Amino acid sequence: MLPHAPSLLRFARRLTGNSFHAEDLTQETLLLAWRGFGQFEPGTNAHAWLFQILMNAFRQQQRKGRTSLLTEPLGDAVPAAQSSSHAPVEVMQAFDRLASDQRTVLLLAAVEGFTCREISQILDIPIGTVMSRLSRAREAMRELLSEVVR
């Protein structure tokens, strides 16, 4: 589980918008995973399983009113694109203008490298919804970044 902690923390920071809450959420995720390790199915993706636990813990915290979804500017949460003509700041500003549901799927796909099926399981939404949100997020990013060029 520990090799996945940095990516869990990075994603939790983005979800909560607060480093303190992100650290708590990550710690809670790892504790829940440890306690529920018997439920893990060998041969499945442990990384996706941990993210699903994180999202469930996050939703529970939201219900208690302790966190908000994707409110903090992206900052260092997403590494700069390797082959892009846009400055990292422009990409982050465009990303921050996306709807929160689009930002979430784009983070999970582009930054964390999850497949649509894994994102569907993590977020507990239909795969078609993931695919449409991801498509819309990519199209919106293209439009927002093309505005920068003009």
N, C-alpha and C positions, 0 to 999 in steps of 0.2 A: 504494500500500500504506500509506503513512504516515497518510492520513486515518482508517484503520481501527485504528491503533495504540492509541488510548485505550480503545476497547471491548475489544480483545484483552487489554490489560493489566488492565482491570477484571475480565474473566472469568478470566484467569490468576491474579489475586490470590485470587479465590474458590476456584479449583480447588486451588491449592497451599497456601493458608493462610499464605503467607510472602511478603512483598514482594520479598525478594531473589530467591527462586526464581521468582516471577512475572515479574520483570524479565528474568531469564535465559531463561525460557520464551518470553516475548514476543519477545525479541531473536533467539532460535533460530528461532522461527516466521517472522519477517521474513526471516532469512537463508535458510531453507529455501525460502520463497516466491520469493525473488530467484533462487536457484539453479534452482528448478523452474519458472520463469516460462514456459518453453516448453511446459509441460504444461497451462497454463491455457487453457481453451477460451473464446475471445472470445464475448461475448454471454451468458455465464453469470454467476452472482452471485459477484463477487470477495470480498465480505464472507464469504459462506458457505465459499468455497474456503479463505480464510485461517483460519477457525475449524476447518475440517477438518484443516488442517496443524497447528494448535495442539493439537488433541485427539490427533492421532497422536504429536506430539512429547511431549505429556504422558504418554501411555501408555508410550512408550519410557522416559521418566524414571522412571515408576512401576516398571517392570520392573527398573530399575537400583537401585530402593529410595531414590530421592532425594526423592520427594514423596508426599503423601497426598491423598486426594480429599475436597474440600469439608469441611474440618475447622474452619476459622476462622469465628467468628460473622460474620454478614452485614455488619455495620457499614455503611460507606458504599458498598458494592458495588452496591446497588440503590437508585435514587432513590425517594423516598416517593411513594405513589400520589397522583394529582392530586385525585381526588374520593373520599376515603375518610373514614369517621367514626372510624377507628382511628388512633391515634398511630403514627408511623413505628417507634417502638421495639417496639410490640406486634406490628406486621406482621413486623418482623425476627425477633423471638423466635419467632413462629409458624413463619416460614420455616425457621429453624434446627432446628425439631423435625421437619421432613419427612425422609423417607429421602433419601439422597444422590442416587439416580437420579431421584427426583422433583424435587429442588432443581435438578439440572442441566438437565432439560428445561424447567422453569419459568423459570429464568434465561435460557435461550436464546430462549424464546418471548416472555415478558413484558418482559424487559429489553432483549434484543438485537433482538427483533422478527422472528425467523426463523419461517418456516412449518414445519409438521410435516414436509413433504418435505425441507426444508433441514436440519432437526434430524436427521432420519433419516440423511441423508448425512454430516453432521458427526460423529455418534456411531457411525455404521456399524451401525445397528440397524434392524429393520423399521419402517415407518411406523405400523403398527398398535400396536407397542410404544410408540412415541412418543405416539400419541394416548391410549392407556390410561394411561400414566404422567402425562401432562399432565392428563387428566381426574381421576385420583386425587389429584394434587397440588392441583388447584383445590378439589376437594371437601374434602380435608384442611385446606386453608387456611380454607375457610368454617367448618368445624367448630371449628378451633382459635381462630379469631377470634370465633365466637359464644360460646365459653367465656369469653372476656374480658368480653363484654357482660353476662353473667349475674352 
